[in-house]
Amino acid sequence: MKQLILVRHAKSSWDLPVQDFDRPLSNRGIQNAHLVSSKVVKYLPETFVIWSSAAKRAMETAIIFTQNFLCPIESIIFKKELYTFDLHKLENSIKSCSDQFDNLILFGHNEAITNFVNKFGNINIDNVSTSGFVSITFQTNSWQNISKGETTRVVFPKDLE
């Protein structure tokens, strides 16, 4: 069995004149990342690998979540290829995960995350919100073979406010 936890990066700031890749989190984004991560820690599997897009807002979100999960920040694997809005690129990245890991936590971007959740989960979600947490379980022993799974948990900041 494989479990995938997808987290959309927290709300980013548009205040600075920087490239999209370099946009940091807004104050609200920081607050929501802390809010969601503190609530979902009880839903985490015992062991997992953490991947994050290398974009600044995703990295900052992953760091906040990881700190609240009481994991070392050094355990996050930052991947440039996760800076994608494309479903197929995200799917290919996930399917490349080593089968030695049964649980993957991934921090990334929309539209890719919402489209992935709707293709592979069994609950339709109009939009995975910023700081949104979605867990999907797959009845397979190989990431390469994931297909339709069961959406086991959905947590958005608006559900906690």
N, C-alpha and C positions, 0 to 999 in steps of 0.2 A: 504494500500500500504506500502511496506517495501523498504527501500533503503540501500544498502550495498556499502560501499566504502572500497576497499582493497588497501593497500599500501605495496609494498614490501620494506623491510628495505633498507636503503641506502648502498652504497658500503662499504664493511668492509676492515679492514687492516689485512694483513697477516704478518706484521712485528714482532709481539710479539709471543713468544712461549707459547700460551695459548690454552686451549680447545676450540673447535668450539663454544660452548655456550657463552664463555667469550670474543669472538673477538669484539673489538671496531670498530667504524667507521674510515675510512680513511679521510684524509683532503678533497679529492674529494667528498666522500660520504657526509660529512658535508655541503659542498657547494651545492651539488645537492639537498639535503633535504631542505635547505633554499630556493633554487630556485623554486622547485616544490611547496612547501607549500605556498610560497608567491603568486604564480599564481593561485592556486586552491581554495584559501579561498573564493573567490566569488561564487564558485559552491556548497558550503556547505549548508545543510539544517539548519533551525533555531535551532533545537534541535537535539542532538545525544548523544550516549554513545560511549566511546573510549575504545577499547581493544587492548592490545599489547602482543606479545610473551614476555616472561621474559628473553630471550637471550639479551645480552648486546647491540648488534648492532640494534636490533628491538626497545629496550627500548630507546636508544639514538635517533633513528629516530622519534619515537613517541613524545619524549620530544621536539625536534626541531619543528615538525609540530604543536604540541599543543601550543607552545609558539607563533608561527606565526599565529595561529588561535585565539590568545588572550584568551585562555582557561587556567584555573589553571592546573598545572601539576598533582595536586592531583586528578583530574578527570579521569586520565588514570587508567584503571583496568589491571594490569599485570597478565597474565595467563600462567603458565608453559605448559599447554596442547597445547598452540598455537605455541610452539617450535616444529613444525612438518613440514615435507616435503611431507606428505601423504594427498592426496585429501580427503579421507573418514574421517580421523580424523579432518581435517579442517571443512568439511561439518557438521560433528556431533557437533562441537563446535558452529558453526554459528546457527544451528538449535536449540541449547539450549538457545539462547538469549530470554530473557523475551519479551513477546508481548507488554509490556507496552512501549517498545522502538520501534519507527518506523524507526529509522536511526542508523546504526551501522558503525563506522569507525574502521577498523581492520588493525593492523600492523603485518606482518608475513613474511613468507619465501617461496621461490621457492623450489621445483616444485609444491607444494600444491597450491600456488596462481595462477600460470598460468593454471594449470589443472582445478581449480575451475572456473576461468573466462571463460574457453572454454566450460566447461560442462553447466554452468548456464547462461552465457551471450549469445548474439546473434551475436557477432563479434568474429571471430577466431583471436587470438593473438599468434604469434609464441613463444614469450617470454616476460613476464612482466619484464621490466628492473628494476634494483635497483633504488629506489626512485620513481618507477612507481605508478601511481594513476589510479584506474579503478573503476568506479561507475556503479552499476547494480541496476535497479528498478524491483521489483517483484509485480505483481498484486495479492496480498494476504494480509490478515491481521494477518497471523501467520508465524513466522519464521520456525516453524516445517514443514509447507506446501510449502516452496519455491520450485519452479521448474524453468523451462526456463524463464529467465527474459530479460529485454532490457538493453544492454550496452549503457549507456547514456553519458559517458565521459571517455576518455582515455588521460592521460597526462604523457609523459615520458620526462626526462631531455633533451634528444637529440632534442625534439621538441621545446625547449625553448632556446637553446644555439645559 
